[in-house]
Amino acid sequence: MQKIVTETDLRFAILQLESRQTEERRLLKEQFLVAVESIKPINLIKNTLREAVGSDDLKDNLLNTSLGFSAGYISKILFQGATSSPLKKIIGTALMFGIKNLIAQNPEFVKSGGRAIFNYIRNILSEKDEKAHNEETWETTVP
């Protein structure tokens, strides 16, 4: 800052400092309001959920785990059937957790198997459509 020699310079310097103080006070209030909004519980929950939903790793892990649980549960139901044998229940539970862990730890194997099944079904359906189209064309050309 430059040296203040006259009374006019002093008044001008005071006005500049007051203007700067007003601007800094306004910025501080805005920053305070933003901080208060960010620590409200509902906003903390929203931000956490937003980050969780945006995470690709979490989505993959959730999908793999739920797929593993589903396959494990289905295998347990198929193995146990309608029996109430305690030994079958124990083996069914062990089978369920084994399959769940296998699927959760090897998701690429499951995805490639799912793609293969999907492609197989798609090929069968396209062959049926092609066969139906050929029969339809043959019926329209024969007088």
C-alpha positions as CSV (number, residue, x, y, z in Angstrom):
1,M,0.0,0.0,0.0
2,Q,1.2,3.5,-0.7
3,K,2.0,6.1,1.8
4,I,-0.9,8.3,3.0
5,V,0.1,11.9,3.1
6,T,-3.2,13.9,2.9
7,E,-6.5,13.7,4.5
8,T,-8.1,12.9,1.1
9,D,-5.7,9.9,0.7
10,L,-6.7,8.7,4.1
11,R,-10.4,8.9,3.3
12,F,-9.9,7.1,0.0
13,A,-7.9,4.3,1.7
14,I,-10.6,3.9,4.4
15,L,-13.3,3.6,1.7
16,Q,-11.3,1.0,-0.1
17,L,-10.8,-1.0,3.0
18,E,-14.5,-0.8,3.9
19,S,-15.4,-1.9,0.4
20,R,-13.0,-4.8,0.7
21,Q,-14.3,-5.7,4.1
22,T,-17.9,-5.7,2.8
23,E,-17.0,-8.0,-0.1
24,E,-15.1,-10.4,2.2
25,R,-18.0,-10.5,4.7
26,R,-20.4,-11.3,1.8
27,L,-18.1,-14.1,0.6
28,L,-17.7,-15.5,4.1
29,K,-21.5,-15.6,4.6
30,E,-22.0,-17.5,1.3
31,Q,-19.2,-19.9,2.2
32,F,-20.8,-20.5,5.7
33,L,-24.2,-21.1,4.1
34,V,-22.7,-23.7,1.7
35,A,-21.0,-25.4,4.6
36,V,-24.1,-25.5,6.7
37,E,-26.1,-27.0,3.8
38,S,-23.4,-29.6,3.2
39,I,-23.5,-30.9,6.8
40,K,-27.2,-31.3,7.0
41,P,-28.0,-35.0,7.5
42,I,-30.3,-35.3,4.5
43,N,-27.7,-33.7,2.3
44,L,-25.0,-36.0,3.7
45,I,-27.2,-39.0,2.9
46,K,-28.0,-37.7,-0.6
47,N,-24.3,-37.1,-1.4
48,T,-23.3,-40.5,-0.1
49,L,-26.0,-42.3,-2.2
50,R,-25.1,-40.2,-5.2
51,E,-21.5,-41.3,-4.9
52,A,-22.4,-44.9,-4.3
53,V,-24.7,-45.0,-7.3
54,G,-22.1,-43.4,-9.5
55,S,-19.4,-46.0,-8.6
56,D,-19.0,-48.7,-11.2
57,D,-17.1,-51.0,-8.9
58,L,-20.0,-51.0,-6.4
59,K,-22.5,-51.7,-9.2
60,D,-20.5,-54.6,-10.4
61,N,-20.0,-56.0,-6.9
62,L,-23.6,-55.6,-6.1
63,L,-24.7,-57.4,-9.3
64,N,-22.1,-60.2,-8.8
65,T,-23.1,-60.8,-5.2
66,S,-26.9,-60.7,-5.9
67,L,-26.4,-63.1,-8.8
68,G,-24.3,-65.4,-6.6
69,F,-26.9,-65.4,-3.8
70,S,-29.7,-66.1,-6.3
71,A,-27.9,-69.0,-8.0
72,G,-26.9,-70.4,-4.6
73,Y,-30.4,-70.2,-3.3
74,I,-31.9,-71.8,-6.4
75,S,-29.3,-74.6,-6.2
76,K,-30.1,-75.2,-2.5
77,I,-33.9,-75.4,-3.3
78,L,-33.2,-77.8,-6.2
79,F,-30.9,-80.0,-4.1
80,Q,-33.1,-80.1,-1.0
81,G,-36.4,-80.4,-2.7
82,A,-39.3,-80.9,-0.3
83,T,-37.5,-83.1,2.2
84,S,-37.0,-82.2,5.8
85,S,-33.8,-84.3,6.3
86,P,-31.3,-82.4,8.5
87,L,-28.4,-83.8,6.6
88,K,-29.8,-82.6,3.2
89,K,-30.5,-79.2,4.8
90,I,-26.8,-78.9,5.9
91,I,-25.5,-80.0,2.5
92,G,-27.9,-77.7,0.7
93,T,-26.8,-74.7,2.8
94,A,-23.1,-75.6,2.2
95,L,-23.9,-75.9,-1.6
96,M,-25.7,-72.6,-1.6
97,F,-22.7,-70.7,0.0
98,G,-20.2,-72.6,-2.2
99,I,-22.0,-71.6,-5.4
100,K,-22.5,-68.0,-4.1
101,N,-18.8,-67.6,-3.5
102,L,-17.9,-69.3,-6.8
103,I,-20.1,-66.9,-8.7
104,A,-19.1,-63.8,-6.8
105,Q,-15.4,-64.5,-7.2
106,N,-15.6,-65.5,-10.9
107,P,-18.1,-63.0,-12.5
108,E,-16.5,-63.1,-15.9
109,F,-17.2,-66.9,-16.2
110,V,-20.8,-66.2,-15.3
111,K,-21.1,-63.3,-17.8
112,S,-19.6,-65.3,-20.6
113,G,-21.9,-68.2,-19.9
114,G,-24.9,-65.9,-19.8
115,R,-23.8,-64.4,-23.1
116,A,-23.4,-67.8,-24.7
117,I,-26.9,-68.8,-23.5
118,F,-28.4,-65.5,-24.8
119,N,-26.7,-65.9,-28.2
120,Y,-27.9,-69.5,-28.4
121,I,-31.5,-68.5,-27.7
122,R,-31.2,-65.6,-30.2
123,N,-29.9,-67.9,-32.9
124,I,-32.8,-70.4,-32.3
125,L,-35.3,-67.6,-32.5
126,S,-33.8,-66.1,-35.6
127,E,-33.8,-69.6,-37.3
128,K,-37.5,-70.0,-36.4
129,D,-38.2,-66.5,-37.9
130,E,-36.2,-67.3,-41.0
131,K,-38.0,-70.7,-41.4
132,A,-41.4,-69.0,-40.9
133,H,-40.5,-66.3,-43.4
134,N,-39.4,-68.9,-46.0
135,E,-42.6,-70.9,-45.5
136,E,-44.6,-67.7,-45.9
137,T,-42.8,-66.8,-49.1
138,W,-43.2,-70.3,-50.5
139,E,-47.0,-70.2,-49.7
140,T,-47.4,-66.8,-51.5
141,T,-45.5,-67.9,-54.6
142,V,-47.4,-71.2,-55.1
143,P,-50.7,-70.6,-56.9
